[in-house]
Amino acid sequence: MKVLVTGAGGFVGKHLLKALLAKNHIIAALGIGCQALKDMTVALYEVNILDYKAILEVMEAFKPDAVINLAAQSNVPKSWDIPEETAQINIIGTVNVLKAFSSVNINGKFINIGSGDEYGLTATKYSLLTEDMKCEPQNPYAISKLCAEQMVLQLGKQYGINVISTRSFNHFGPYQQKGFVVSDFANQIAAIVLGKQKPEIKVGNIDVARDFLYVGDVVNAYIALLENDASGVYNVASGKSIIIKDILKTLIKLSNKNIEIIVDDSKVRKYDVKSFAGDNSKILKATNWKYDNNIEKHLKYTLDYWIDELVNKK
């Protein structure tokens, strides 16, 4: 299958391209920073998703059977600082990609990557969130992702394209930049292991619980949706929440260091919901997706990645 991936140079994109290539799909990678992927056997297009004309030219040249839209401004704190840019990228950019795709393939599949954060305050009422529950997003990022989801679902009906939109819960792993809870922890602990930082780590609210998956499992979910008969909205989730404090304790245990935990008020989010967990029964019924809940193993991969990154940093 010919698959175009937007946001391909990002955290999830790098993992997704490798997994798609391993399954012999023909790939085009679109997005800022894609030239860094030149060692992969994929067509590279350094294109901003806000440039509709450029996207259309890529679609006409590559003629994909399917699109997986990863491109996004995905940092929640940053979305408060730049709400207008977050809305432009996440809503207008997503519509641009779908519209351009519809011009070259009305029989294709469009997979839009959304967020479990779209549920927002609904998570205060239910222990497990299902796709038919009302979404009550509480930050600019989540609002933009819900809007993009609803736009592509409705436009898909108008254009006759099979649109799938995920609500992907927290995920982590190698290549994730700082600004996300596990990568921030792992980066600081790696610095401590290497003697580059005092044995203390600054944290926000670590008593909340979130639903976490390793990035490899998330990527496998996207490929399962691509290769199976699916449409509509799907949670990509483990089905259970983990207290952030327990993740931090596991990373500290893996480091074999005595590390002091310091709460930094500047890192505490406003409007934090105590627990988020997504019901994954719908995607499990629709596809052959399987996932590995051995979080300690995956946290070790992530910590080892950050140690290597800091060792090789010039």
C-alpha positions, 0 to 999 in steps of 0.5 A: 500500500502507498502510505503518506505520513505527515509529521513524519520527522517527529517522535511517533513518525520515526517509529511509524516509518520503520514499522511501515517499511518492515511491512513492505508498504511504500512510504512518503514522508511529509513534514518539517525536518523530514530531510533527517530521514534521508537514510530511509527508503522513503520519498521525502517532502519538506512541506508545511501542512499549512501550505495547501498548494504544496501539499496538493503537489505532493499528493498528485505526485505520490498518489497515496492509497492512505494518509496517516496524519501525525502532524500537530502542535502536541505540547499542552503547556505550549498550547496555552502560550500559542493557542492561535498557532496550535489551532492553525496547525492542528485544525487548518493543517489537518483540513488541508491534508484531507482536502488535498488527499480527496483531490487525488483519491476519493477511495482512500483511507485517512487516519487522523491522530487525535488525543485522549485529552479530548475527553477532558472533564468527562474523565472525572465522571468515569473510570474508563472512557469510551468513544461514545462519551461526550468530550469536554476538553479543557486546554487549547491543545485538546480543543484543537484536536477535537475540532480537527477530529469532527472536521475530518469526520464530517468532511470525510462523509462529504468527500466519500473518504473513509476517515478514522480518527484516533483518541491516542492516550499518553505514549512515550519512548525514544525520540520523544522530545522534552516537554512530556512527562516521561521524557522529562523524567528520563532526561533528568535522571540520565543527566544524574546517572552521567554526573551532569546534574545534582541527584534531584529531580523537579516535578509537577503534580505526580499524584495524578494517573494517566493511561500510558503505552509504549510508542511501538504499541501505538504505532502498531495500533495505527498500522492495524487500523490501516490494514483492517476494515475500520472507520470512525473514532477509536481509543488507542489506550492500554485500558488502565491508568498508572500514577505518575509517581510510580513511573518516576519511582520505576525510572529512579530504581532503574537508574540505581541512584538515590534521587531527591524528588522536588515539587516545582510549582511552575510545573504543576498544570492547572485544571488537572484531572486526577485520572485518565484511562481509555477503554480499548475494546473497540479497537481490539474488536475491529483489528488484530492489534496487540500491545505489551503492558510491560512498562518497566521494560519500556521505561528502561528503553527510554532511559537508555535512549536519553543516556546515549543522547547525553553521552553523544551530545556535543 
